[in-house]
Amino acid sequence: MTKKGSRRFESEVHLGLLVIVCILLFLNFTSNVIIYRARESKRNSLTADLNSAARAVTRMVQGTIPPSLTESQKRNLMLQYGLSGLMVIPSKPPDNTAESKRRWFASVVYSLPPGQIPDLARKLLTSDFHTLTRGEDNEYFYVYPMPSGAGKSLAILSKNTPELAYLDDSARVVLIIGIVSVLAIAGIYLLLSRFIFSPFRKIKKQALDAGRIV
């Protein structure tokens, strides 16, 4: 094989391997985009549902001192919006900063149901207002500071959404697989290149050692 032909062969093999690598990367990227869009659509829909439920809670507690729901009102709201949990706390921190929430929680913890304090601490101290946050397993919750007309109070709304949990888990798995795939593809590319070209380079070296022009 001439020097020109050898270089052309190597270039064609490199090009073929690069095309395969690009196709695999494109498929991985496409799957990530599809999962991301489906997840964001579901998150936006759930956030809108919980925000609507929070506004309904606000309307119901207006005029009550302290702001609260009757068991009947709570049950009806949970059924209407498909909630797995609903709680109104007749107090709220002055702002959304972590330090402010910690101080506020320490001041009201004595008035909270003892059996729910660990769960409430996790939800109130690790999430932002008006933000959908994942809880345990398939649960998602939403902390809503009620407007001043409903008193200084918070509503905590929860909903079990297996579909969104599945998409969240899938996104993490696909991301990990994607990173591993890129590393594996790079390694395979290097190994294949070395495996394919090694015999030709060996023959070329032997020819040069023998004084032949290649």
CYANA upper distance limits for C-alpha pairs under 8 A (distance plus 0.5 A):
  1 MET  CA      5 GLY  CA      6.51
  1 MET  CA      6 SER  CA      6.57
  1 MET  CA    214 VAL  CA      7.51
  2 THR  CA      6 SER  CA      6.47
  2 THR  CA    214 VAL  CA      5.81
  3 LYS  CA      7 ARG  CA      6.77
  3 LYS  CA    214 VAL  CA      5.77
  4 LYS  CA      8 ARG  CA      6.69
  5 GLY  CA      9 PHE  CA      6.58
  6 SER  CA     10 GLU  CA      6.77
  7 ARG  CA     11 SER  CA      6.60
  8 ARG  CA     12 GLU  CA      6.66
  9 PHE  CA     13 VAL  CA      6.74
 10 GLU  CA     14 HIS  CA      6.59
 10 GLU  CA    197 PHE  CA      7.87
 11 SER  CA     15 LEU  CA      6.53
 12 GLU  CA     16 GLY  CA      6.61
 13 VAL  CA     17 LEU  CA      6.70
 13 VAL  CA    193 SER  CA      8.44
 14 HIS  CA     18 LEU  CA      6.56
 14 HIS  CA    193 SER  CA      7.80
 15 LEU  CA     19 VAL  CA      6.65
 16 GLY  CA     20 ILE  CA      6.93
 17 LEU  CA     21 VAL  CA      6.72
 17 LEU  CA    189 TYR  CA      7.24
 18 LEU  CA     22 CYS  CA      6.55
 18 LEU  CA    189 TYR  CA      8.50
 19 VAL  CA     23 ILE  CA      6.68
 20 ILE  CA     24 LEU  CA      6.81
 21 VAL  CA     25 LEU  CA      6.68
 21 VAL  CA    185 ILE  CA      7.14
 21 VAL  CA    189 TYR  CA      8.38
 22 CYS  CA     26 PHE  CA      6.47
 23 ILE  CA     27 LEU  CA      6.71
 24 LEU  CA     28 ASN  CA      6.77
 25 LEU  CA     29 PHE  CA      6.58
 25 LEU  CA    182 VAL  CA      7.79
 26 PHE  CA     30 THR  CA      6.53
 27 LEU  CA     31 SER  CA      6.75
 28 ASN  CA     32 ASN  CA      6.86
 28 ASN  CA    178 GLY  CA      6.75
 29 PHE  CA     33 VAL  CA      6.77
 30 THR  CA     34 ILE  CA      6.72
 31 SER  CA     35 ILE  CA      6.73
 31 SER  CA    174 VAL  CA      8.42
 32 ASN  CA     36 TYR  CA      6.50
 32 ASN  CA    171 ALA  CA      7.45
 32 ASN  CA    174 VAL  CA      7.22
 32 ASN  CA    175 LEU  CA      7.81
 33 VAL  CA     37 ARG  CA      6.62
 34 ILE  CA     38 ALA  CA      6.72
 35 ILE  CA     39 ARG  CA      6.50
 35 ILE  CA    167 LEU  CA      7.16
 35 ILE  CA    170 SER  CA      8.11
 35 ILE  CA    171 ALA  CA      6.84
 36 TYR  CA     40 GLU  CA      6.59
 36 TYR  CA    171 ALA  CA      7.47
 37 ARG  CA     41 SER  CA      6.60
 38 ALA  CA     42 LYS  CA      6.77
 38 ALA  CA    167 LEU  CA      8.08
 39 ARG  CA     43 ARG  CA      6.56
 39 ARG  CA    164 LEU  CA      6.84
 39 ARG  CA    167 LEU  CA      6.18
 39 ARG  CA    168 ASP  CA      7.34
 40 GLU  CA     44 ASN  CA      6.50
 41 SER  CA     45 SER  CA      6.70
 42 LYS  CA     46 LEU  CA      6.63
 42 LYS  CA    164 LEU  CA      6.75
 43 ARG  CA     47 THR  CA      6.49
 43 ARG  CA    132 LEU  CA      8.05
 43 ARG  CA    164 LEU  CA      7.51
 44 ASN  CA     48 ALA  CA      6.65
 45 SER  CA     49 ASP  CA      6.79
 46 LEU  CA     50 LEU  CA      6.69
 47 THR  CA     51 ASN  CA      6.50
 47 THR  CA    131 THR  CA      8.09
 47 THR  CA    132 LEU  CA      6.53
 47 THR  CA    142 TYR  CA      8.23
 48 ALA  CA     52 SER  CA      6.64
 49 ASP  CA     53 ALA  CA      6.78
 49 ASP  CA     81 TYR  CA      7.82
 50 LEU  CA     54 ALA  CA      6.57
 50 LEU  CA     81 TYR  CA      8.27
 50 LEU  CA    142 TYR  CA      7.26
 50 LEU  CA    157 LEU  CA      7.31
 50 LEU  CA    158 SER  CA      8.46
 51 ASN  CA     55 ARG  CA      6.78
 51 ASN  CA    130 HIS  CA      8.25
 51 ASN  CA    142 TYR  CA      8.41
 51 ASN  CA    144 TYR  CA      8.25
 52 SER  CA     56 ALA  CA      6.83
 53 ALA  CA     57 VAL  CA      6.77
 53 ALA  CA     77 LEU  CA      7.89
 53 ALA  CA     81 TYR  CA      6.90
 53 ALA  CA    157 LEU  CA      8.50
 54 ALA  CA     58 THR  CA      6.72
 54 ALA  CA    144 TYR  CA      7.05
 54 ALA  CA    155 ALA  CA      7.22
 54 ALA  CA    157 LEU  CA      7.82
 55 ARG  CA     59 ARG  CA      6.84
 56 ALA  CA     60 MET  CA      6.90
 56 ALA  CA     77 LEU  CA      8.50
 57 VAL  CA     61 VAL  CA      6.82
 57 VAL  CA     77 LEU  CA      8.23
 57 VAL  CA    155 ALA  CA      8.14
 58 THR  CA     62 GLN  CA      6.80
 58 THR  CA    146 MET  CA      6.75
 58 THR  CA    147 PRO  CA      8.25
 58 THR  CA    150 ALA  CA      6.60
 59 ARG  CA    150 ALA  CA      8.07
 60 MET  CA     69 LEU  CA      7.76
 61 VAL  CA     67 PRO  CA      5.71
 61 VAL  CA     68 SER  CA      6.13
 61 VAL  CA     69 LEU  CA      6.80
 61 VAL  CA    150 ALA  CA      6.70
 62 GLN  CA     67 PRO  CA      7.40
 62 GLN  CA    149 GLY  CA      7.06
 62 GLN  CA    150 ALA  CA      5.05
 62 GLN  CA    151 GLY  CA      8.00
 63 GLY  CA     67 PRO  CA      7.99
 63 GLY  CA    150 ALA  CA      7.44
 64 THR  CA     68 SER  CA      7.09
 66 PRO  CA     90 PRO  CA      6.53
 66 PRO  CA    151 GLY  CA      8.22
 67 PRO  CA     88 VAL  CA      7.93
 67 PRO  CA     89 ILE  CA      8.28
 67 PRO  CA     90 PRO  CA      6.04
 67 PRO  CA    150 ALA  CA      7.25
 67 PRO  CA    151 GLY  CA      6.97
 67 PRO  CA    153 SER  CA      7.44
 68 SER  CA     88 VAL  CA      6.62
 68 SER  CA     89 ILE  CA      8.24
 68 SER  CA     90 PRO  CA      7.65
 69 LEU  CA     73 GLN  CA      6.38
 69 LEU  CA     74 LYS  CA      6.45
 69 LEU  CA     88 VAL  CA      7.87
 70 THR  CA     74 LYS  CA      6.65
 71 GLU  CA     75 ARG  CA      6.54
 72 SER  CA     76 ASN  CA      6.65
 73 GLN  CA     77 LEU  CA      6.63
 74 LYS  CA     78 MET  CA      6.65
 74 LYS  CA     86 LEU  CA      7.59
 75 ARG  CA     79 LEU  CA      6.71
 76 ASN  CA     80 GLN  CA      6.51
 77 LEU  CA     81 TYR  CA      6.60
 77 LEU  CA     83 LEU  CA      8.21
 78 MET  CA     82 GLY  CA      5.94
 78 MET  CA     83 LEU  CA      5.05
 78 MET  CA     84 SER  CA      7.35
 78 MET  CA     85 GLY  CA      7.73
 78 MET  CA     86 LEU  CA      7.61
 79 LEU  CA     83 LEU  CA      7.16
 82 GLY  CA    159 LYS  CA      7.34
 83 LEU  CA    157 LEU  CA      7.50
 83 LEU  CA    158 SER  CA      6.24
 83 LEU  CA    159 LYS  CA      5.15
 83 LEU  CA    160 ASN  CA      7.86
 84 SER  CA    157 LEU  CA      8.34
 84 SER  CA    158 SER  CA      5.88
 84 SER  CA    159 LYS  CA      5.27
 84 SER  CA    160 ASN  CA      6.73
 85 GLY  CA    156 ILE  CA      8.21
 85 GLY  CA    157 LEU  CA      6.19
 85 GLY  CA    158 SER  CA      5.20
 85 GLY  CA    159 LYS  CA      7.15
 86 LEU  CA    155 ALA  CA      7.72
 86 LEU  CA    156 ILE  CA      6.21
 86 LEU  CA    157 LEU  CA      5.18
 86 LEU  CA    158 SER  CA      6.86
 87 MET  CA    155 ALA  CA      6.23
 87 MET  CA    156 ILE  CA      5.72
 87 MET  CA    157 LEU  CA      7.20
 88 VAL  CA    153 SER  CA      7.45
 88 VAL  CA    154 LEU  CA      6.18
 88 VAL  CA    155 ALA  CA      5.03
 88 VAL  CA    156 ILE  CA      6.94
 89 ILE  CA    153 SER  CA      6.00
 89 ILE  CA    154 LEU  CA      5.61
 89 ILE  CA    155 ALA  CA      6.88
 90 PRO  CA    151 GLY  CA      7.91
 90 PRO  CA    152 LYS  CA      6.85
 90 PRO  CA    153 SER  CA      4.83
 90 PRO  CA    154 LEU  CA      7.06
 91 SER  CA    108 VAL  CA      8.42
 91 SER  CA    151 GLY  CA      8.42
 91 SER  CA    152 LYS  CA      5.59
 91 SER  CA    153 SER  CA      4.71
 91 SER  CA    154 LEU  CA      6.87
 92 LYS  CA    104 TRP  CA      7.73
 92 LYS  CA    145 PRO  CA      7.50
 92 LYS  CA    152 LYS  CA      6.22
 92 LYS  CA    153 SER  CA      5.59
 92 LYS  CA    154 LEU  CA      6.25
 93 PRO  CA    100 SER  CA      6.71
 93 PRO  CA    101 LYS  CA      6.03
 93 PRO  CA    104 TRP  CA      5.84
 93 PRO  CA    105 PHE  CA      8.34
 94 PRO  CA    100 SER  CA      7.30
 94 PRO  CA    101 LYS  CA      8.48
 95 ASP  CA    100 SER  CA      6.85
 95 ASP  CA    101 LYS  CA      7.90
 96 ASN  CA    100 SER  CA      7.33
 96 ASN  CA    101 LYS  CA      7.13
 96 ASN  CA    128 ASP  CA      7.22
 96 ASN  CA    129 PHE  CA      7.37
 97 THR  CA    101 LYS  CA      6.75
 98 ALA  CA    102 ARG  CA      6.67
 98 ALA  CA    125 LEU  CA      7.35
 99 GLU  CA    103 ARG  CA      6.77
100 SER  CA    104 TRP  CA      6.61
101 LYS  CA    105 PHE  CA      6.44
101 LYS  CA    124 LEU  CA      8.05
101 LYS  CA    125 LEU  CA      6.86
102 ARG  CA    106 ALA  CA      6.72
102 ARG  CA    125 LEU  CA      7.18
103 ARG  CA    107 SER  CA      6.90
104 TRP  CA    108 VAL  CA      6.95
105 PHE  CA    109 VAL  CA      6.14
105 PHE  CA    121 ALA  CA      8.16
108 VAL  CA    112 LEU  CA      7.42
109 VAL  CA    117 ILE  CA      7.78
110 TYR  CA    114 PRO  CA      8.47
112 LEU  CA    116 GLN  CA      7.92
112 LEU  CA    117 ILE  CA      7.10
113 PRO  CA    117 ILE  CA      6.91
116 GLN  CA    120 LEU  CA      6.48
117 ILE  CA    121 ALA  CA      6.36
118 PRO  CA    122 ARG  CA      6.79
119 ASP  CA    123 LYS  CA      6.80
120 LEU  CA    124 LEU  CA      6.33
121 ALA  CA    125 LEU  CA      6.12
121 ALA  CA    126 THR  CA      8.35
122 ARG  CA    126 THR  CA      6.19
122 ARG  CA    127 SER  CA      8.49
123 LYS  CA    127 SER  CA      6.55
123 LYS  CA    135 GLY  CA      8.21
123 LYS  CA    141 PHE  CA      8.15
123 LYS  CA    143 VAL  CA      8.38
124 LEU  CA    128 ASP  CA      8.40
124 LEU  CA    143 VAL  CA      7.83
127 SER  CA    131 THR  CA      7.70
127 SER  CA    133 THR  CA      7.03
127 SER  CA    143 VAL  CA      8.21
128 ASP  CA    143 VAL  CA      7.73
129 PHE  CA    142 TYR  CA      7.82
129 PHE  CA    143 VAL  CA      5.67
129 PHE  CA    144 TYR  CA      6.26
129 PHE  CA    145 PRO  CA      7.33
130 HIS  CA    142 TYR  CA      6.88
130 HIS  CA    143 VAL  CA      6.44
130 HIS  CA    144 TYR  CA      6.13
130 HIS  CA    145 PRO  CA      8.41
131 THR  CA    142 TYR  CA      6.52
131 THR  CA    143 VAL  CA      7.54
132 LEU  CA    140 TYR  CA      7.15
132 LEU  CA    141 PHE  CA      6.45
132 LEU  CA    142 TYR  CA      5.63
132 LEU  CA    143 VAL  CA      8.46
133 THR  CA    140 TYR  CA      6.05
133 THR  CA    141 PHE  CA      5.96
133 THR  CA    142 TYR  CA      6.95
134 ARG  CA    138 ASN  CA      8.17
134 ARG  CA    139 GLU  CA      6.59
134 ARG  CA    140 TYR  CA      4.84
134 ARG  CA    141 PHE  CA      6.85
135 GLY  CA    139 GLU  CA      5.57
135 GLY  CA    140 TYR  CA      5.77
135 GLY  CA    141 PHE  CA      7.12
136 GLU  CA    140 TYR  CA      8.32
137 ASP  CA    165 ALA  CA      7.90
138 ASN  CA    160 ASN  CA      5.70
138 ASN  CA    161 THR  CA      5.96
138 ASN  CA    162 PRO  CA      5.58
138 ASN  CA    164 LEU  CA      8.30
138 ASN  CA    165 ALA  CA      5.89
139 GLU  CA    158 SER  CA      7.10
139 GLU  CA    159 LYS  CA      6.11
139 GLU  CA    160 ASN  CA      4.82
139 GLU  CA    161 THR  CA      6.73
139 GLU  CA    162 PRO  CA      8.39
139 GLU  CA    165 ALA  CA      8.43
140 TYR  CA    158 SER  CA      6.08
140 TYR  CA    159 LYS  CA      5.97
140 TYR  CA    160 ASN  CA      6.72
140 TYR  CA    161 THR  CA      7.53
141 PHE  CA    156 ILE  CA      7.41
141 PHE  CA    157 LEU  CA      5.95
141 PHE  CA    158 SER  CA      4.64
141 PHE  CA    159 LYS  CA      6.87
142 TYR  CA    156 ILE  CA      6.32
142 TYR  CA    157 LEU  CA      5.75
142 TYR  CA    158 SER  CA      6.91
143 VAL  CA    154 LEU  CA      7.42
143 VAL  CA    155 ALA  CA      6.40
143 VAL  CA    156 ILE  CA      5.20
143 VAL  CA    157 LEU  CA      7.07
144 TYR  CA    154 LEU  CA      6.17
144 TYR  CA    155 ALA  CA      5.59
144 TYR  CA    156 ILE  CA      6.86
145 PRO  CA    152 LYS  CA      8.28
145 PRO  CA    153 SER  CA      6.69
145 PRO  CA    154 LEU  CA      5.06
145 PRO  CA    155 ALA  CA      6.92
146 MET  CA    150 ALA  CA      6.61
146 MET  CA    151 GLY  CA      7.61
146 MET  CA    152 LYS  CA      7.26
146 MET  CA    153 SER  CA      6.16
146 MET  CA    154 LEU  CA      6.23
146 MET  CA    155 ALA  CA      7.54
147 PRO  CA    151 GLY  CA      7.45
147 PRO  CA    152 LYS  CA      7.90
148 SER  CA    152 LYS  CA      6.54
161 THR  CA    165 ALA  CA      6.90
162 PRO  CA    166 TYR  CA      6.53
163 GLU  CA    167 LEU  CA      6.86
164 LEU  CA    168 ASP  CA      6.59
165 ALA  CA    169 ASP  CA      6.63
166 TYR  CA    170 SER  CA      6.45
167 LEU  CA    171 ALA  CA      6.50
168 ASP  CA    172 ARG  CA      7.06
169 ASP  CA    173 VAL  CA      6.78
170 SER  CA    174 VAL  CA      6.43
171 ALA  CA    175 LEU  CA      6.56
172 ARG  CA    176 ILE  CA      6.76
173 VAL  CA    177 ILE  CA      6.57
174 VAL  CA    178 GLY  CA      6.34
175 LEU  CA    179 ILE  CA      6.80
176 ILE  CA    180 VAL  CA      6.71
177 ILE  CA    181 SER  CA      6.33
178 GLY  CA    182 VAL  CA      6.67
179 ILE  CA    183 LEU  CA      6.95
180 VAL  CA    184 ALA  CA      6.54
181 SER  CA    185 ILE  CA      6.33
182 VAL  CA    186 ALA  CA      6.62
183 LEU  CA    187 GLY  CA      6.73
184 ALA  CA    188 ILE  CA      6.54
185 ILE  CA    189 TYR  CA      6.46
186 ALA  CA    190 LEU  CA      6.84
187 GLY  CA    191 LEU  CA      6.67
188 ILE  CA    192 LEU  CA      6.41
189 TYR  CA    193 SER  CA      6.54
190 LEU  CA    194 ARG  CA      6.69
191 LEU  CA    195 PHE  CA      6.49
192 LEU  CA    196 ILE  CA      6.39
193 SER  CA    197 PHE  CA      6.50
194 ARG  CA    198 SER  CA      6.02
195 PHE  CA    199 PRO  CA      8.15
196 ILE  CA    200 PHE  CA      8.34
197 PHE  CA    201 ARG  CA      6.58
198 SER  CA    202 LYS  CA      6.55
199 PRO  CA    203 ILE  CA      6.69
200 PHE  CA    204 LYS  CA      6.54
201 ARG  CA    205 LYS  CA      6.55
202 LYS  CA    206 GLN  CA      6.73
203 ILE  CA    207 ALA  CA      6.65
204 LYS  CA    208 LEU  CA      6.70
204 LYS  CA    214 VAL  CA      7.43
205 LYS  CA    209 ASP  CA      6.57
206 GLN  CA    210 ALA  CA      6.68
207 ALA  CA    211 GLY  CA      6.89
207 ALA  CA    212 ARG  CA      5.75
207 ALA  CA    213 ILE  CA      7.82
207 ALA  CA    214 VAL  CA      7.72
208 LEU  CA    212 ARG  CA      5.77
208 LEU  CA    213 ILE  CA      7.05
208 LEU  CA    214 VAL  CA      7.78
